[in-house]
C-alpha cells in the first residue's frame, strides 16, 4: 500500500521500547473517553513504552493494514510482533492490566 508511511512501520519494527498504538477517529465518542486514559498511561509508562495515536480517517492505509474495523482499537507491538489487541473503550485499570500482561 502506497499510503502506508514508512515511519510508522519502522517505529513498530525497530523501536527499542514496545509501541502502544491508539487507533481512533475525532468523531468517536468512546475514543474521546479513552484518550485521557492513553495519555495517563503514556505518562505512567514513560521510558518503558512509546505511545502513538493513529487517526483512522487520516491514515486509512494503516487502519486497513491492521484490519481496524472498530474504534477505539488499542494495539501493542515490539520489534514488529503484535503483543496485544483490544477493541473498545477500556477503563484505566483494565487497560493497565492488559499492558502489564505483555510487558
C-alpha positions in Angstrom: 0.0 0.0 0.0 1.5 3.3 -1.0 -0.2 5.2 1.8 1.4 3.2 4.5 4.0 5.6 5.9 7.4 4.0 6.4 7.9 5.9 9.7 5.1 4.0 11.4 6.2 0.6 10.1 9.8 1.4 11.1 8.7 2.6 14.6 6.8 -0.6 15.4 9.6 -2.8 14.0 12.8 -1.3 15.3 11.9 0.8 18.3 13.7 -0.5 21.4 10.5 0.0 23.5 7.2 -1.6 23.0 4.8 0.7 21.0 1.3 1.2 22.2 -0.9 2.4 19.3 -4.3 4.0 19.8 -6.4 3.8 16.6 -9.1 6.4 16.8 -11.3 9.0 15.0 -12.1 12.5 16.0 -15.9 11.9 15.8 -15.8 8.7 18.0 -17.3 9.2 21.5 -15.6 6.1 23.0 -12.3 7.2 21.5 -12.7 10.5 23.4 -13.3 8.6 26.6 -10.1 6.5 26.1 -7.9 9.4 25.1 -7.2 10.7 28.6 -6.6 7.1 29.7 -4.0 6.7 27.0 -2.4 10.0 28.0 -2.2 8.9 31.6 -0.7 5.5 30.7 1.8 7.2 28.3 3.0 9.4 31.2 3.0 6.5 33.7 5.0 4.2 31.4 7.4 6.9 30.1 10.7 5.2 29.4 9.0 1.7 29.2 6.7 2.2 26.2 6.3 4.5 23.3 2.7 5.7 22.6 1.3 6.6 19.2 -2.2 7.8 18.2 -3.3 7.0 14.6 -6.4 8.8 13.3 -8.0 6.1 11.1 -9.7 8.7 8.9 -6.4 10.4 8.1 -4.4 7.2 7.8 -6.9 4.7 6.2 -4.0 2.7 4.8 -2.6 1.9 8.2 -6.0 1.1 9.5 -6.6 -1.3 6.6 -3.2 -2.9 7.1 -4.0 -3.8 10.7 -7.7 -4.7 10.0 -9.1 -1.9 12.2 -12.8 -2.4 12.0 -14.0 -0.8 15.2 -12.5 2.1 17.2 -11.0 2.6 19.5 -8.6 -0.3 18.9 -5.5 -0.4 21.1 -2.6 -2.5 19.9 0.9 -3.0 21.2 3.9 -4.0 19.1 7.5 -4.8 19.9 10.1 -5.5 17.2 7.3 -5.9 14.6 5.4 -8.5 16.7 1.9 -7.8 17.8 1.7 -8.3 21.5 -1.8 -7.0 22.2 -5.0 -6.0 20.5 -8.0 -4.6 22.3 -11.2 -3.2 20.8 -13.5 -0.9 22.7 -13.2 1.7 25.4 -11.3 0.1 28.2 -11.1 2.0 31.5 -7.7 2.8 33.0 -7.3 -0.2 35.3 -8.4 -2.7 32.7 -6.0 -1.3 30.1 -3.2 -1.0 32.6 -3.7 -4.7 33.5 -3.6 -5.7 29.8 -0.4 -3.7 29.3 1.2 -5.3 32.3 0.5 -8.8 30.9 2.6 -8.1 27.8 5.5 -6.1 29.3 
